[in-house]
């Protein structure tokens, strides 16, 4: 399973959010359909950012790796 870089995804979404804000300001005088589409994309970016943030919080931190030499002593009964 490939490793997903959540920080990179979040960075992309932040940049996309900025572009969408600029587009909304630029096309504010355009038709309602175009504005509705941009607002929809903006909501989807916000949702994706929440999902990525939740994944980043819930992602397990790597467990400490112990060297095999630490466990070579075994008790026999």
C-alpha positions as CSV (number, residue, x, y, z in Angstrom):
1,X,0.0,0.0,0.0
2,X,1.5,3.4,-1.0
3,X,2.3,5.9,1.6
4,X,0.2,9.1,1.4
5,X,1.9,12.4,2.3
6,X,-0.9,14.2,4.2
7,X,1.2,17.4,4.6
8,X,1.6,17.6,0.8
9,X,-2.1,17.1,0.3
10,X,-3.0,19.8,2.8
11,X,-0.5,22.2,1.2
12,X,-2.2,21.6,-2.2
13,X,-5.7,22.2,-0.7
14,X,-4.6,25.4,1.0
15,X,-3.3,26.7,-2.4
16,X,-6.5,25.6,-4.1
17,X,-8.5,27.4,-1.5
18,X,-6.6,30.6,-2.2
19,X,-7.1,30.3,-5.9
20,X,-10.9,29.7,-5.4
21,X,-11.1,32.8,-3.2
22,X,-9.4,34.8,-6.0
23,X,-11.7,33.4,-8.6
24,X,-14.8,34.2,-6.5
25,X,-13.6,37.8,-6.1
26,X,-12.8,38.0,-9.8
27,X,-16.1,36.6,-11.1
28,X,-18.3,38.2,-8.5
29,X,-20.1,40.1,-11.2
30,X,-20.7,37.0,-13.4
31,X,-23.7,34.8,-13.6
32,X,-25.1,33.0,-10.6
33,X,-24.3,29.6,-12.1
34,X,-20.6,30.3,-12.3
35,X,-20.5,31.6,-8.7
36,X,-22.5,28.6,-7.4
37,X,-20.0,26.3,-9.0
38,X,-17.1,28.1,-7.5
39,X,-18.8,28.1,-4.1
40,X,-19.4,24.4,-4.4
41,X,-15.8,23.8,-5.2
42,X,-14.8,25.9,-2.2
43,X,-17.1,23.8,0.1
44,X,-15.5,20.6,-1.2
45,X,-12.0,22.0,-0.5
46,X,-13.1,22.8,3.1
47,X,-14.5,19.3,3.5
48,X,-11.3,17.7,2.1
49,X,-9.2,19.8,4.4
50,X,-11.2,18.5,7.4
51,X,-10.8,14.9,6.2
52,X,-7.0,15.3,5.8
53,X,-6.7,17.0,9.2
54,X,-8.7,14.1,10.9
55,X,-6.5,11.5,9.2
56,X,-3.3,13.3,10.3
57,X,-4.6,13.3,13.9
58,X,-5.7,9.7,13.9
59,X,-2.6,8.4,12.1
60,X,-0.7,6.1,14.4
61,X,2.7,7.3,15.3
62,X,5.5,4.9,14.5
63,X,6.1,2.5,17.3
64,X,9.6,2.2,18.8
65,X,11.6,-0.4,17.1
66,X,13.7,-2.5,19.5
67,X,16.9,-4.2,18.3
68,X,16.6,-8.0,18.2
69,X,19.7,-8.2,20.4
70,X,17.7,-6.8,23.3
71,X,15.5,-9.9,23.3
72,X,17.9,-12.8,22.8
73,X,17.9,-13.8,26.4
74,X,15.1,-16.3,26.9
75,X,14.0,-18.0,30.1
76,X,13.3,-21.8,29.9
77,X,11.5,-23.7,32.5
